[in-house]
Structure formats: structure tokens, C-alpha cells
Amino acid sequence: MKYKIISFIFIIFIFIPYFKFLPFPSELQPNAFLIGLLLLIIMNKIYFSKLFYLLIIPMIFSILLLSMNDFTIVHIKEVYGYTSFFLLSVISYNYFIFYGEIKYKFYRNILFIYMLVGLIQLYIQPNFFHIFLARELGYNGFQGRGVESMTTEPTYYGLILLFIFILVYNSLVLSNNQKNRLYLLITISLLLVSKSTTAIVGFFIFLLFDFIKINIKLLIKFLFFLIASIFIFHYYYQDIITLRVFKLFEFLLTGGIVELINKDQSSNDRILHVVFSIKGFFDSFGLPHGFSAWNDYIQLQSSLGYDTKYISSEANKILSFIGTLLFELGVFSFPIFIYIFLVLKRRFKIRFLLTFSILFIYILFQALTISYTFIPFILSFFLYQSKIIKKRINQNV
């Protein structure tokens, strides 16, 4: 197919978004965005869903905010984020239309590469691959945490595994055997390499709501994985019991959310970012704060008597996708939430819609920026699938 090499590079950068190819001052690199723009320019025809118009509104408003403020790196990065969310949605949608869904070998290879890099960091060289990242900080064994592989934190590695799981689970082209092999790779990577609490909780949320619609075949699979998990737990007991997720669970059981906030700095920082960013949205009655008001707002809350000592705010970066949108753009961010809901509604029937809506809300509360490539990519994947499913239904009528 035409432009196959460029499209392959685009997909590689989607799945490895932290690879430092250019001196861009951010953890997330704009590689997929730049290659995607090239792909969009050279395509003979561009397909455009009507839902994409919703994403133009916050993009234009972010540009207006930039025009009313100084052209600082922080402001430019935020405008880039809203612009890339719109354009990557269009680019990804066109990618799927021209090239179809991602095949089994790609998923398998990318999971193996992530796992291999992680295992090298875990057992041989903790700083392996760091030269290719914008932020070099090893987490090997720190407070029971795993390794970051080709990302900058174990959490981000875990979230990539969670996103790949969502893609695989909903694939229309992978066989059940192929899906099961990939599930096994994802499970091993998550529990023994990444050890990400955030991703593990995400999987449990999915399993909990997916269990509602369970059938006999799924029940047999669940029992099989349960038995396998018992054996794994038996042989790796000492390693598993030190996982950070168990420590956080212990904090919750002994003292509730307050104990968790006081004992674990990473958790309290991210939880309070969510709480205060949403509070900021309501304090301003939904009006936008702009791109550089976070630090001032936290200092104001501190002066009003709120305990903000755990909140990192100096960089004016909110550690939550949803919190960032609500705080920065206020009600002008609503079109993005409407877009996400409509895409999920198009793709899933009611019983699946609840599961994936809750899972997506959980993911979007995490410390992901608006420029995170996987979010528009997966939403375009669902939008493409809804088009294919509708076409199949019409052909069978």
C-alpha cells in the first residue's frame, strides 16, 4: 500500500510516545503528531467524521487564550495539546480507514519489546533506554514499584498495557487464541515488570463490570486464570507481596483515604490534583482559569486554610486529564467530554457502554496530558469500528 513505511512509523510512535527523537521540552514527544501530519498531507483523500467538529471548539478557544497571554513554553505546550488532540483524532481515523486494524504480530512484538527493556532494567541495568527519554529517573524496586521500560514511570508503562488491552479486547480481526496469548503477555508484563497500581486497579474495574455480563465460557476462562494466578502467587509470593498496590490497599483498610493521602506521596499528590482542579472549576462557576493559574490557585487555597502541602504546583501542571480540561478551559472543555461519550455510545451497546465508560473515566482521571497520543488514537479506533459494524449490519439486511 502507498505510504506504508510512513504509516508504520506513525503507529510505532503512537505506541512508544516517550521516545526522544527531537529536543522537545516535554516527557511526551510530538513524534506521532509530526509523522501523522505528514501522512495526512500526502493522503489523496481525507475522511472527516462530523463528531470531529466538537474538538475544534476547545482547540480554537485554547488559541484565543494563548493570544491573550504571553507566548511562554507552558502556554504553547497547552495549545499544542488541544491542537494535537483534534488532529491526531482525524489522522488516526484516516489511518484505520486506509490500513484497517492493527494485526496480531505488531501487538505481540511491541509487548515483547516493552517487556524485554523492562526486564533488562529490572535485572541488569536500571538506566537502560533512559538516554532516549526526556526524563531520566529509574524506579527499579523503589517502594515496591516496578520499572518504566520505554516510558518515564511504571504508571505510564502500566497505562500503555491497559490501552493495548482495550485495543486487543475490542479487536474485530484478532482470533480468540491470539487475544488470549496477548492477554497472557499483558498480565505477565503488568504483574512482574510494570507492577503499576493504577493499571492493576484499572483491570480490576474492567473485570468487575465485565463480570456482570459473564457467560459460561467466560466463567471457565476466569476460573482458569484464577487457578493460574494462585500458582503464580505461590511461586512469586515474596515478590508479589511487596507490590505497591498491596501497600496502598493496606493504607486504605487501616485508615481509609486519609491514611492513603498521608502515607503515600505519589497517591496524595495525584488525588489532591483531581480534587482541587475540580474545586477550581466550581469556584470559578465553570469559567476558564487559563494555562498558568494552577500554582496561584493552590497558593490561594493554602492561604484560605486548605492543606495543600502535598500538591506539586510549581510547574503549573495538573496531574489529571479531566482536571486539566475543567480547570484550564472550564465549560469550553465540555465538547471533548461530549465527543468521548458519543464515540463510546456509537461503538458499544448498553451493557458494554457502562463498562468502558467507567473504565475511560478512571483512565482520564490519571496524570495524562491532553497531548497523550493513545487517547485520541483509541477513540478514533472505536469511531472506525462503529463505521465498520454499521456497514456489516447494512450488508446483512
C-alpha positions as CSV (number, residue, x, y, z in Angstrom):
1,M,0.0,0.0,0.0
2,K,1.1,3.6,-0.6
3,Y,2.8,5.4,2.3
4,K,3.1,2.1,4.2
5,I,6.5,3.0,5.8
6,I,5.3,6.4,7.0
7,S,2.1,4.9,8.4
8,F,4.2,2.2,10.2
9,I,6.4,4.9,11.8
10,F,3.3,6.7,12.9
11,I,2.0,3.6,14.7
12,I,5.4,3.0,16.3
13,F,5.4,6.5,17.8
14,I,1.8,6.1,18.9
15,F,2.8,3.0,20.9
16,I,6.2,4.5,22.1
17,P,5.1,8.1,22.8
18,Y,8.1,8.9,25.2
19,F,10.9,8.2,22.7
20,K,13.0,11.4,22.5
21,F,13.7,11.9,18.8
22,L,13.6,15.7,18.9
23,P,14.7,18.1,21.7
24,F,11.0,18.8,22.7
25,P,10.7,20.1,26.3
26,S,8.2,17.5,27.5
27,E,8.0,13.9,28.6
28,L,5.6,13.1,25.8
29,Q,7.2,13.7,22.5
30,P,5.4,15.1,19.4
31,N,6.8,12.4,17.0
32,A,3.4,10.7,16.2
33,F,1.8,14.1,15.7
34,L,4.5,15.3,13.2
35,I,4.6,12.0,11.3
36,G,0.8,11.9,11.3
37,L,0.7,15.4,9.8
38,L,2.9,14.3,7.0
39,L,0.7,11.3,6.5
40,L,-2.4,13.5,6.4
41,I,-0.8,15.9,3.9
42,I,0.2,13.2,1.4
43,M,-3.1,11.3,1.6
44,N,-5.2,11.6,-1.6
45,K,-8.5,11.7,0.4
46,I,-9.2,12.7,4.0
47,Y,-12.2,11.3,5.8
48,F,-13.8,13.5,8.4
49,S,-16.4,12.5,11.0
50,K,-19.0,15.1,12.0
51,L,-18.0,14.4,15.6
52,F,-14.6,15.9,15.0
53,Y,-16.3,19.4,14.8
54,L,-16.7,19.1,18.6
55,L,-12.9,19.0,19.0
56,I,-12.5,22.2,17.0
57,I,-14.2,24.3,19.7
58,P,-11.7,23.8,22.6
59,M,-8.8,24.0,20.1
60,I,-9.9,27.4,18.9
61,F,-10.6,28.6,22.5
62,S,-7.1,27.5,23.6
63,I,-5.6,29.6,20.7
64,L,-7.7,32.6,21.9
65,L,-6.4,32.1,25.4
66,L,-2.8,32.0,24.0
67,S,-3.4,35.3,22.1
68,M,-4.4,36.9,25.4
69,N,-1.3,35.7,27.3
70,D,2.4,35.7,26.9
71,F,3.8,33.2,24.4
72,T,5.6,31.1,27.0
73,I,6.6,27.4,26.7
74,V,3.9,26.3,29.1
75,H,1.2,28.2,27.1
76,I,2.4,26.9,23.7
77,K,2.6,23.3,25.0
78,E,-1.0,23.5,26.2
79,V,-2.3,24.9,22.8
80,Y,-0.3,22.1,21.1
81,G,-2.1,19.6,23.3
82,Y,-5.6,20.7,22.3
83,T,-4.5,21.0,18.7
84,S,-2.9,17.6,18.6
85,F,-6.0,16.0,20.2
86,F,-8.1,17.2,17.3
87,L,-5.6,16.5,14.6
88,L,-4.5,13.1,15.9
89,S,-8.1,12.1,16.1
90,V,-8.5,12.9,12.4
91,I,-5.2,11.3,11.5
92,S,-5.9,8.1,13.4
93,Y,-9.3,7.8,12.0
94,N,-7.9,8.0,8.4
95,Y,-5.2,5.6,9.3
96,F,-7.7,2.9,10.3
97,I,-9.9,3.6,7.2
98,F,-6.9,3.2,4.8
99,Y,-5.0,0.4,6.6
100,G,-7.5,-1.3,8.8
101,E,-7.0,-2.6,12.4
102,I,-3.6,-3.4,13.9
103,K,-2.6,-7.1,13.4
104,Y,-1.5,-9.7,15.9
105,K,2.2,-9.6,15.1
106,F,2.5,-5.9,15.9
107,Y,0.8,-6.2,19.3
108,R,3.0,-9.3,20.1
109,N,6.2,-7.6,19.1
110,I,5.6,-4.3,20.8
111,L,4.6,-6.1,24.1
112,F,7.8,-8.3,23.8
113,I,10.0,-5.2,23.2
114,Y,8.4,-3.3,26.2
115,M,8.9,-6.5,28.4
116,L,12.5,-7.0,27.2
117,V,13.5,-3.4,28.0
118,G,11.7,-3.7,31.4
119,L,13.5,-7.0,32.3
120,I,16.9,-5.5,31.4
121,Q,16.1,-2.6,33.8
122,L,14.8,-5.0,36.4
123,Y,17.7,-7.4,36.5
124,I,20.7,-6.0,34.6
125,Q,20.9,-2.2,34.1
126,P,18.3,0.1,35.8
127,N,19.1,3.0,33.5
128,F,18.8,1.1,30.3
129,F,17.0,3.1,27.5
130,H,17.0,6.3,29.6
131,I,19.2,8.0,27.1
132,F,16.2,8.0,24.7
133,L,13.8,9.6,27.2
134,A,13.2,13.3,28.0
135,R,13.3,12.5,31.8
136,E,15.8,10.0,33.2
137,L,14.7,8.6,36.5
138,G,14.9,4.9,37.4
139,Y,12.2,3.3,39.6
140,N,13.6,-0.2,39.9
141,G,12.4,-1.6,43.3
142,F,11.7,1.9,44.7
143,Q,8.9,1.5,47.4
144,G,7.8,-1.8,45.8
145,R,7.4,-0.2,42.3
146,G,8.3,-1.9,39.1
147,V,10.2,-0.4,36.1
148,E,9.2,2.1,33.5
149,S,10.6,0.3,30.4
150,M,10.3,2.7,27.4
151,T,8.2,5.3,29.4
152,T,9.2,7.6,32.2
153,E,7.3,6.0,35.0
154,P,6.0,2.5,35.9
155,T,2.5,4.0,35.9
156,Y,2.8,5.1,32.3
157,Y,4.1,1.7,31.3
158,G,1.1,0.1,33.1
159,L,-1.3,2.5,31.3
160,I,0.1,1.6,27.9
161,L,-0.5,-2.1,28.8
162,L,-4.1,-1.1,29.7
163,F,-4.6,0.8,26.5
164,I,-3.2,-2.2,24.5
165,F,-5.6,-4.5,26.4
166,I,-8.5,-2.3,25.4
167,L,-7.4,-2.4,21.7
168,V,-7.0,-6.2,21.8
169,Y,-10.2,-6.9,23.7
170,N,-12.3,-4.9,21.2
171,S,-10.4,-6.0,18.0
172,L,-12.6,-7.3,15.2
173,V,-9.8,-9.1,13.4
174,L,-7.9,-11.0,16.1
175,S,-8.9,-14.6,16.8
176,N,-9.7,-15.7,20.4
177,N,-6.5,-17.7,20.6
178,Q,-4.5,-14.6,19.5
179,K,-6.3,-12.5,22.1
180,N,-5.6,-15.0,24.8
181,R,-1.9,-15.1,24.0
182,L,-1.8,-11.3,24.2
183,Y,-3.7,-11.2,27.4
184,L,-1.1,-13.5,28.9
185,L,1.7,-11.2,27.8
186,I,-0.1,-8.2,29.2
187,T,-0.7,-9.9,32.5
188,I,2.9,-11.0,33.0
189,S,4.2,-7.5,32.0
190,L,1.8,-5.8,34.4
191,L,2.3,-8.0,37.5
192,L,6.0,-8.8,37.2
193,V,7.6,-5.9,35.3
194,S,5.5,-2.7,35.5
195,K,3.7,-3.5,38.8
196,S,1.6,-0.4,38.3
197,T,-1.0,0.1,40.9
198,T,-3.0,2.4,38.6
199,A,-3.2,-0.1,35.8
200,I,-3.9,-3.1,38.1
201,V,-6.8,-1.2,39.6
202,G,-8.0,-0.3,36.1
203,F,-8.0,-4.0,35.1
204,F,-10.0,-4.9,38.3
205,I,-12.5,-2.2,37.4
206,F,-12.9,-3.7,34.0
207,L,-13.2,-7.3,35.3
208,L,-15.7,-6.2,38.0
209,F,-18.1,-4.6,35.5
210,D,-17.5,-7.1,32.8
211,F,-18.4,-9.9,35.3
212,I,-22.0,-8.6,35.2
213,K,-22.5,-9.9,31.7
214,I,-20.4,-13.1,32.2
215,N,-21.4,-16.4,30.5
216,I,-20.3,-20.0,30.9
217,K,-17.3,-19.7,28.5
218,L,-16.1,-16.6,30.2
219,L,-16.6,-18.2,33.6
220,I,-14.4,-21.2,32.6
221,K,-11.7,-18.8,31.4
222,F,-12.0,-16.8,34.6
223,L,-11.5,-20.0,36.7
224,F,-8.5,-21.0,34.5
225,F,-6.8,-17.7,35.1
226,L,-7.7,-17.8,38.8
227,I,-6.0,-21.2,39.2
228,A,-3.0,-20.0,37.2
229,S,-2.8,-16.8,39.3
230,I,-2.8,-19.0,42.5
231,F,0.2,-20.9,41.2
232,I,2.0,-17.7,40.2
233,F,1.2,-16.2,43.6
234,H,2.6,-19.3,45.3
235,Y,5.9,-19.3,43.5
236,Y,6.4,-15.5,43.5
237,Y,4.9,-14.7,46.9
238,Q,7.8,-12.7,48.2
239,D,7.9,-10.5,45.0
240,I,4.2,-10.1,44.7
241,I,3.5,-9.2,48.4
242,T,5.9,-6.2,48.1
243,L,3.9,-4.8,45.2
244,R,3.0,-1.2,45.8
245,V,-0.7,-2.0,45.2
246,F,-0.8,-4.2,48.3
247,K,0.8,-1.4,50.4
248,L,-1.8,1.1,49.2
249,F,-4.6,-1.3,49.9
250,E,-3.3,-1.8,53.4
251,F,-3.4,2.0,53.9
252,L,-7.0,2.1,52.7
253,L,-8.0,-0.8,55.0
254,T,-6.4,0.7,58.1
255,G,-7.2,4.3,57.8
256,G,-9.2,5.0,54.7
257,I,-8.5,7.6,52.1
258,V,-7.0,10.0,54.7
259,E,-4.4,7.4,55.6
260,L,-3.6,6.8,51.9
261,I,-3.1,10.5,51.3
262,N,-0.8,10.9,54.4
263,K,1.3,7.8,53.8
264,D,1.9,7.7,50.0
265,Q,3.2,10.9,48.4
266,S,2.6,9.8,44.8
267,S,-1.1,8.9,45.6
268,N,-1.8,12.0,47.7
269,D,-0.3,14.3,45.0
270,R,-2.5,12.9,42.3
271,I,-5.6,12.6,44.3
272,L,-5.4,16.2,45.5
273,H,-4.7,17.4,42.0
274,V,-8.0,15.9,40.9
275,V,-9.9,17.2,43.9
276,F,-8.6,20.8,43.7
277,S,-8.8,21.1,39.9
278,I,-12.5,20.2,40.1
279,K,-12.9,22.5,43.1
280,G,-11.3,25.2,41.0
281,F,-13.8,24.6,38.2
282,F,-16.7,25.1,40.6
283,D,-15.1,28.0,42.3
284,S,-15.0,29.9,39.0
285,F,-18.5,28.8,38.1
286,G,-17.2,27.0,35.1
287,L,-15.2,29.9,33.7
288,P,-11.7,29.0,32.4
289,H,-8.6,29.7,34.5
290,G,-6.2,29.6,31.6
291,F,-2.8,27.8,31.3
292,S,-0.7,29.3,34.1
293,A,-3.1,29.8,37.1
294,W,-2.7,26.4,38.8
295,N,0.2,27.4,41.1
296,D,-1.5,30.7,42.1
297,Y,-4.8,28.9,42.8
298,I,-3.1,26.3,45.0
299,Q,-1.3,29.1,46.9
300,L,-4.7,30.8,47.4
301,Q,-6.2,27.6,48.7
302,S,-3.3,27.3,51.2
303,S,-3.9,30.9,52.4
304,L,-7.6,30.0,52.9
305,G,-6.6,27.2,55.3
306,Y,-6.7,24.2,53.0
307,D,-3.9,21.6,53.4
308,T,-2.0,21.8,50.1
309,K,1.5,20.8,51.2
310,Y,1.3,17.6,49.2
311,I,0.4,19.3,46.0
312,S,3.1,19.9,43.4
313,S,2.1,23.1,41.5
314,E,5.3,25.0,40.7
315,A,5.3,23.8,37.0
316,N,1.6,24.8,36.6
317,K,0.9,21.2,35.5
318,I,-2.2,19.4,36.8
319,L,-1.8,15.6,37.2
320,S,-5.2,14.7,35.7
321,F,-6.6,14.7,32.2
322,I,-10.1,15.6,33.4
323,G,-8.8,18.0,36.0
324,T,-6.7,19.8,33.4
325,L,-9.6,20.3,31.0
326,L,-12.0,21.5,33.6
327,F,-9.6,23.9,35.3
328,E,-8.0,25.4,32.2
329,L,-10.9,25.7,29.8
330,G,-13.9,25.4,32.1
331,V,-17.2,24.8,30.3
332,F,-15.3,25.2,27.0
333,S,-13.8,21.8,27.5
334,F,-17.3,20.1,27.5
335,P,-17.2,19.4,23.8
336,I,-14.3,17.0,24.4
337,F,-16.3,15.1,27.0
338,I,-19.3,15.1,24.8
339,Y,-17.1,13.7,21.9
340,I,-15.8,10.9,24.1
341,F,-19.3,9.9,25.3
342,L,-20.7,9.9,21.7
343,V,-17.9,7.9,20.4
344,L,-18.3,5.2,23.1
345,K,-22.1,5.3,22.6
346,R,-21.7,4.7,18.8
347,R,-19.4,1.8,19.4
348,F,-20.9,-0.1,22.3
349,K,-24.3,-1.5,23.2
350,I,-25.7,-0.6,26.6
351,R,-24.1,-3.4,28.6
352,F,-20.7,-2.7,27.2
353,L,-21.2,1.1,27.3
354,L,-21.3,1.1,31.1
355,T,-18.1,-0.9,31.4
356,F,-16.0,1.1,29.0
357,S,-17.4,4.5,30.1
358,I,-16.4,3.8,33.7
359,L,-13.0,2.5,32.6
360,F,-12.4,5.6,30.5
361,I,-13.4,7.9,33.3
362,Y,-11.0,6.2,35.6
363,I,-8.2,6.5,33.0
364,L,-8.9,10.1,32.3
365,F,-8.6,11.0,36.0
366,Q,-5.0,9.8,35.8
367,A,-1.9,12.1,35.3
368,L,-2.2,12.1,31.5
369,T,-1.9,15.3,29.5
370,I,-4.2,16.5,26.7
371,S,-1.4,15.7,24.2
372,Y,-1.3,12.0,25.2
373,T,-1.4,10.1,21.9
374,F,-3.2,7.0,22.9
375,I,-6.5,8.7,23.9
376,P,-7.4,10.2,20.5
377,F,-6.0,7.1,18.8
378,I,-8.2,4.7,20.7
379,L,-11.3,6.9,20.3
380,S,-10.7,7.0,16.6
381,F,-10.3,3.3,16.7
382,F,-13.8,3.0,18.2
383,L,-15.2,5.5,15.7
384,Y,-13.8,3.5,12.9
385,Q,-15.2,0.2,14.3
386,S,-18.6,1.8,14.6
387,K,-18.5,2.6,10.9
388,I,-17.4,-1.0,10.0
389,I,-20.1,-2.6,12.3
390,K,-22.8,-0.4,10.8
391,K,-21.6,-1.3,7.3
392,R,-21.8,-5.0,8.1
393,I,-25.3,-4.7,9.5
394,N,-26.5,-2.8,6.4
395,Q,-25.0,-5.5,4.2
396,N,-26.8,-8.3,6.1
397,V,-30.2,-6.5,5.9
